Amino acid sequence: MAPAVFDDVEAPLTLEEEAPKTLGVLDQGAFWANLGVSLLGFSGALFLLDPLGGKPLTFTGAIVAAVVGSLIGTAMVGLAAIPGARTGQPAMVLLRGLFGARLSYAPTVLNIVQLLGWGAFELWVVATGAEAIFGDAVPYGVWVVAAGVLTIALTIRPLGALRLLRRYVTVGVIVSMVWLSVALFSRGPSLGAGSWDAFAPAVDYVIALSVSWVPVAADYARHSRSSSGAFAGIVGGYTVAQVACLALGIAALALVGNDAEKVWEPFVAAPLGALFFGILVLREVDQSFANVYSTSVSIQNFAPRVDRRIISVAIGVLTIAIALFADVNSYGAFLSVIGAVFVPMFAVLAVDYFLLGGAARWNMAQDAPLRWLTLPPWVLGFAAYWIVTVTPTVAWWDGMWARVRDAVGFVHQPWMNAALAAFLVSALTMLAAGLLARLSATRSVRHGR
């Protein structure tokens, strides 16, 4: 009878209700594996293969970069999920413990903005993927609205959506990926020569793909039966799926001369390709579901008593509108900039929670006091990321950081990795600040005695 009871349990409507612990490691693994397979990943494999433009990696180098970057990124996501699994709190509420209630609003706003952008991206991907199969028979806007309505429906019963993914969708995705892999690799794609010169930027790119989920991991892990199950599901499910997705994307790109705009053509042209590619297009809705649901839960950090279903419908409609009327392609560079926020933020969170005793003392109430100590390490890590990175984004932004490099005399070396640099700067700064604060407090107590 227990499974039947679990099947009827749903996520709480407000933050004042306790989060049920119903998801096992298979639920988490299937969910994150589905997130690891993305149509954007197929075209985005070009950034893995040639992140600097004109200096492509070898196929082996690209796959190794995908594995290394995925393991590093998913380990960060998995660790970020553990506090959520232990406390039952969503990601942005956890930041009250890290920064204090008011200061947590800043990353919450950034998270909402990036999730709205990604949600619109995903609806655009679904619509353009459907057009790749069916042509212009159905207008773009119809596909966007249909995908958006389905997304909203999934957010109404999010735990039911995750169970649905595990039982049915994941099987279809696995079969589709295997079938399409055999079809594409059997055509003998010319993967070409290359070097390992761009290995570090390629790893940066893959870490960024993974770590973009750091600020939402706890939204789902809070329903996990154990923190170890949440961690294993994320690292195992997402890593395997993302590496497979990127490898298949490289093969598809090789068949179309590395033209990212034609990357879906080999999938549709394969035997039964339209059917299996269609399954992947439909599955893409779980990406928009994750973005819309996490946006709704993030907003509850400001409005904990508002029904998440009302917020989900409003956010879903807004996401549809963005996908219909905004130039979502121009949003990509901004998302790259804002994504650099979350590697150093995770470093500060990990050090404070796991090493400085945050697990025992975090205050996640609505009136949690400000903790200014955690802000400088976060800012320094953000700066370190952009000083070290060589991946191009937007001209004015890249130019600003080029001037900073010149001012401090920094010279980039091929082995340097921006994500790891940001993590190390924030982690070490936070650790030093925390230890100094503890020492100062100890001295004050002694002086008082």
C-alpha positions in Angstrom: 0.0 0.0 0.0 2.9 2.4 0.6 3.7 3.1 -3.1 0.0 4.0 -3.7 0.2 6.5 -0.8 3.3 8.0 -2.2 1.7 8.3 -5.6 -1.0 10.5 -4.1 1.4 12.8 -2.2 2.2 16.1 -3.8 4.5 19.1 -3.2 3.2 21.6 -0.6 1.3 24.6 -1.9 3.1 27.1 0.3 6.4 27.3 2.2 4.6 27.0 5.5 3.8 23.4 4.8 6.2 20.5 5.3 7.8 19.0 2.2 7.0 15.3 1.8 9.9 12.9 1.3 8.7 10.6 -1.4 11.4 10.5 -4.1 13.9 7.7 -4.2 17.3 7.5 -6.0 15.6 6.2 -9.2 13.2 9.1 -9.3 16.0 11.6 -8.9 18.3 9.7 -11.3 15.6 9.6 -14.0 14.7 13.2 -13.6 18.3 14.4 -13.8 19.1 12.1 -16.7 16.2 13.6 -18.6 17.5 17.1 -17.9 20.9 16.0 -19.1 19.6 15.3 -22.6 18.7 18.5 -24.4 18.2 19.5 -28.0 20.3 22.5 -27.2 23.0 20.1 -26.2 23.2 18.8 -29.7 23.9 22.2 -31.2 25.8 23.3 -28.2 28.3 20.5 -28.7 30.0 22.9 -31.1 31.1 25.0 -28.1 32.5 21.9 -26.5 34.3 20.9 -29.7 35.6 24.4 -30.6 35.1 26.8 -27.6 37.6 29.4 -28.9 36.7 29.3 -32.6 39.3 27.9 -35.0 41.0 25.7 -32.5 38.9 22.5 -32.4 39.6 19.7 -30.0 40.1 16.1 -31.1 37.0 13.9 -30.6 38.8 12.2 -27.8 39.7 15.5 -26.2 36.1 16.7 -26.5 34.7 13.6 -24.8 37.3 13.7 -22.0 36.4 17.4 -21.5 32.7 16.4 -21.4 33.3 13.7 -18.8 35.6 15.9 -16.6 33.3 19.0 -16.9 30.2 17.0 -16.2 31.7 15.3 -13.1 32.9 18.6 -11.6 29.6 20.4 -12.4 27.3 17.6 -11.2 29.3 17.2 -8.1 28.6 20.8 -7.3 24.9 20.4 -8.1 24.8 17.2 -6.0 26.4 18.9 -3.0 24.1 21.9 -3.4 21.2 19.5 -3.2 22.2 17.9 0.1 21.1 20.9 2.4 17.7 20.8 0.6 17.3 17.0 1.3 18.3 17.4 4.9 16.2 20.5 5.7 13.2 20.1 3.3 13.7 23.7 2.1 13.9 24.9 -1.5 17.1 26.5 -2.8 16.4 30.2 -2.4 15.1 29.7 1.2 18.4 27.9 1.9 20.1 31.2 0.9 18.5 32.9 3.9 20.8 30.7 6.0 23.8 31.6 3.9 23.2 35.4 3.4 20.4 36.3 5.7 16.8 36.9 4.5 17.1 40.3 2.8 20.5 39.6 1.2 19.1 36.3 -0.2 16.7 38.3 -2.3 19.5 39.4 -4.7 20.5 35.9 -5.9 16.8 35.0 -5.8 16.0 37.8 -8.4 19.0 36.7 -10.5 17.7 33.1 -10.4 14.2 34.2 -11.4 15.6 36.2 -14.4 17.8 33.3 -15.6 15.0 30.7 -15.2 12.6 32.9 -17.1 15.1 33.1 -19.9 15.9 29.4 -19.9 12.2 28.6 -19.8 11.5 30.7 -22.9 14.6 29.1 -24.6 13.2 25.7 -24.0 9.7 26.5 -25.4 11.6 27.9 -28.5 13.6 24.7 -28.7 10.4 22.6 -28.6 8.7 24.7 -31.3 11.7 24.7 -33.6 12.3 21.0 -33.0 8.7 20.3 -34.0 9.1 22.5 -37.1 12.2 20.4 -38.0 9.9 17.4 -38.1 6.6 18.8 -39.5 7.8 21.8 -41.5 5.7 24.9 -41.6 2.3 23.1 -41.5 1.8 24.3 -38.0 2.8 27.9 -37.0 5.6 28.4 -34.6 3.3 30.2 -32.1 1.0 27.1 -31.9 3.9 24.9 -30.9 5.0 27.4 -28.3 1.6 27.7 -26.7 1.0 23.9 -26.7 4.4 23.3 -25.1 3.7 26.1 -22.6 0.3 24.7 -21.6 1.8 21.3 -21.1 4.6 22.9 -19.0 2.0 24.6 -16.8 0.1 21.4 -16.3 3.2 19.5 -15.1 4.0 22.3 -12.6 0.6 21.9 -10.9 1.6 18.3 -9.8 5.4 18.4 -9.8 6.0 15.2 -7.9 3.6 13.4 -10.1 5.5 14.8 -13.1 8.8 13.4 -11.7 7.2 10.0 -11.2 5.8 10.1 -14.7 9.3 10.9 -16.1 10.8 7.9 -14.3 8.2 5.4 -15.3 7.6 6.2 -19.0 9.5 9.1 -20.5 13.0 8.0 -19.4 12.5 4.6 -21.2 11.5 6.4 -24.4 14.5 8.7 -24.2 17.0 5.8 -23.7 15.6 3.9 -26.7 15.6 7.1 -28.8 19.2 8.0 -27.9 20.5 4.4 -28.6 18.6 4.3 -31.9 19.8 7.7 -33.1 23.4 7.0 -31.9 23.6 3.8 -34.0 22.0 5.6 -37.0 24.4 8.6 -36.9 27.6 6.8 -36.0 27.0 4.1 -38.6 27.2 6.8 -41.3 30.9 7.3 -40.4 30.9 11.0 -39.5 34.3 12.6 -40.2 35.3 13.8 -36.7 38.5 15.4 -38.1 41.8 16.3 -36.6 42.4 18.7 -33.8 44.4 19.4 -30.7 44.0 19.7 -27.0 44.7 23.4 -26.9 41.1 24.3 -26.0 40.7 21.6 -23.4 40.3 24.0 -20.4 37.7 26.3 -22.0 35.8 23.2 -23.2 35.7 21.9 -19.6 34.5 25.4 -18.5 31.7 25.2 -21.0 30.5 21.8 -19.7 30.8 22.9 -16.1 28.6 25.9 -16.9 26.0 23.6 -18.5 25.9 21.5 -15.3 26.3 24.1 -12.7 23.4 26.2 -14.1 21.3 23.8 -12.1 23.0 24.6 -8.8 20.4 27.2 -7.8 17.5 24.8 -8.3 18.8 21.5 -7.1 17.3 21.7 -3.6 13.9 22.4 -5.1 13.7 18.7 -6.0 16.1 17.2 -3.5 13.9 18.5 -0.6 11.5 15.7 -1.6 14.2 13.0 -1.6 14.1 10.2 1.0 17.8 10.7 1.6 20.6 13.2 0.8 22.8 10.4 -0.5 20.0 9.3 -2.9 19.7 12.9 -4.2 23.4 13.3 -4.7 23.8 9.9 -6.4 20.8 10.5 -8.7 22.1 13.9 -9.8 25.8 12.9 -10.4 25.0 9.5 -12.0 21.9 10.5 -14.0 23.0 13.9 -15.3 26.6 13.0 -16.1 25.8 9.9 -18.2 23.1 11.6 -20.1 25.0 14.8 -20.7 28.1 13.1 -22.0 26.0 10.9 -24.3 24.1 14.0 -25.5 27.2 15.9 -26.3 28.9 12.9 -28.1 25.8 12.5 -30.3 25.8 16.2 -31.0 29.4 16.1 -32.2 28.5 13.2 -34.5 25.5 15.1 -35.9 27.6 18.3 -36.4 30.3 16.3 -38.3 27.6 15.2 -40.7 26.5 18.7 -41.5 29.9 20.4 -41.6 29.7 21.7 -38.1 26.8 23.9 -39.0 24.8 24.3 -35.8 21.7 25.5 -37.6 21.5 22.2 -39.5 22.4 19.9 -36.6 18.9 18.4 -36.3 18.7 17.4 -39.9 20.7 14.1 -39.5 18.3 13.0 -36.7 15.2 13.6 -38.7 16.7 12.0 -41.8 17.7 8.7 -40.0 15.5 5.7 -40.3 12.5 6.3 -38.1 14.3 9.4 -37.1 11.2 11.6 -37.1 9.6 9.3 -34.5 12.6 9.1 -32.1 13.6 12.7 -32.6 9.9 13.6 -31.8 10.2 11.8 -28.5 13.2 13.9 -27.7 11.3 17.1 -28.7 8.4 16.1 -26.4 10.8 15.3 -23.6 12.2 18.8 -23.8 9.2 20.0 -22.0 10.7 18.6 -18.7 13.3 21.4 -19.1 10.7 24.1 -19.3 8.8 22.4 -16.4 11.9 22.5 -14.2 12.5 26.2 -15.0 8.9 27.3 -14.5 8.4 25.3 -11.3 11.7 26.5 -9.8 10.8 30.1 -10.7 7.6 29.6 -8.8 9.3 28.2 -5.7 11.9 31.0 -5.9 9.2 33.6 -5.9 7.8 32.0 -2.7 11.0 33.2 -1.0 9.4 36.6 -1.2 5.8 35.4 -0.8 5.9 32.2 1.3 2.1 32.1 1.8 1.0 32.4 -1.9 -0.2 29.2 -3.6 2.5 27.9 -5.9 -0.1 26.8 -8.4 -1.2 30.4 -8.9 2.4 31.5 -9.3 3.1 28.7 -11.8 0.3 29.6 -14.0 1.4 33.3 -14.1 5.0 32.4 -14.7 4.0 29.9 -17.4 2.0 32.5 -19.3 4.9 35.0 -19.0 7.3 32.4 -20.3 5.1 31.7 -23.3 4.9 35.4 -24.0 8.7 35.8 -23.9 9.1 32.8 -26.2 6.5 34.3 -28.6 7.7 37.9 -28.8 11.3 38.2 -27.5 14.4 37.4 -29.5 15.5 34.5 -27.3 18.7 34.0 -29.3 20.0 37.4 -27.9 19.4 36.1 -24.4 22.2 33.5 -24.6 25.1 35.9 -23.9 23.3 37.4 -20.9 22.7 33.9 -19.5 26.4 33.2 -19.8 27.1 36.3 -17.8 24.6 35.6 -15.1 25.5 32.0 -14.9 29.0 32.9 -13.6 27.2 34.0 -10.4 26.4 30.5 -9.2 29.9 28.8 -9.2 31.3 31.2 -6.6 28.0 31.3 -4.8 28.1 27.5 -4.5 31.6 27.6 -3.2 30.6 30.0 -0.4 27.6 27.8 0.4 29.6 24.6 0.5 32.4 26.0 2.7 29.9 27.6 5.1 27.5 24.7 5.3 29.9 21.7 5.3 33.1 23.2 6.9 32.1 26.1 9.1 29.2 24.6 10.8 26.4 26.1 8.8 24.5 22.9 8.9 23.9 23.3 12.6 23.3 27.1 12.8 21.7 28.3 9.6 18.7 30.5 10.3 16.2 30.1 7.4 13.4 32.2 8.9 11.8 35.1 7.1 13.6 37.5 9.5 17.0 35.8 9.4 19.7 38.4 10.1 22.0 39.6 7.4 25.4 37.8 7.1 27.6 40.3 5.3 30.6 38.0 5.8 29.5 35.8 3.0 29.2 38.6 0.4 32.9 39.5 -0.3 34.0 35.9 -1.1 31.1 35.6 -3.5 31.9 38.9 -5.3 35.7 38.0 -5.4 34.9 34.6 -7.0 32.6 36.3 -9.6 35.5 38.6 -10.5 38.0 35.8 -10.7 35.8 33.9 -13.1 35.8 36.8 -15.6 39.4 37.6 -15.2 40.4 34.0 -16.0 37.9 33.1 -18.7 38.7 33.4 -22.4 35.3 32.3 -23.7 33.7 35.2 -25.6 30.3 36.6 -24.6 29.3 40.2 -25.3 31.8 42.7 -26.7 31.4 45.4 -24.1 31.5 42.9 -21.2 34.5 41.1 -22.6 36.2 44.5 -23.2 35.7 45.6 -19.6 37.3 42.5 -18.2 40.1 42.7 -20.7 40.9 46.1 -19.2 40.8 44.6 -15.7 43.3 41.9 -16.8 45.6 44.6 -18.2 45.4 46.7 -15.1 46.4 43.8 -12.8 48.9 42.3 -15.2 47.1 39.0 -15.6 48.1 36.7 -18.4 45.9 33.7 -19.2 47.6 30.3 -19.5 46.2 27.4 -21.5 45.7 25.2 -18.4 43.6 27.8 -16.5 40.0 27.0 -15.9 37.6 29.9 -15.0 35.0 27.9 -13.1 37.6 26.2 -10.9 39.4 29.6 -10.4 36.1 31.2 -9.2 35.4 28.2 -7.0 38.8 28.2 -5.4 38.9 32.0 -4.8 35.4 32.0 -3.2 36.0 28.9 -1.2 39.4 29.9 0.2 38.3 33.5 0.9 35.2 32.2 2.7 37.2 29.7 4.7 39.7 32.3 5.8 36.9 34.8 6.7 35.0 32.2 8.6 38.1 31.1 10.6 39.1 34.7 11.3 35.6 35.5 12.5 35.6 32.4 14.8 39.0 33.4 16.2 37.8 36.9 16.8 34.7 35.6 18.6 36.9 33.3 20.8 39.2 36.2 21.7 36.2 38.4 22.6 34.8 35.7 24.9 38.2 35.4 26.6 38.5 39.1 26.9 35.1 39.3 28.4 36.0 36.7 31.0 
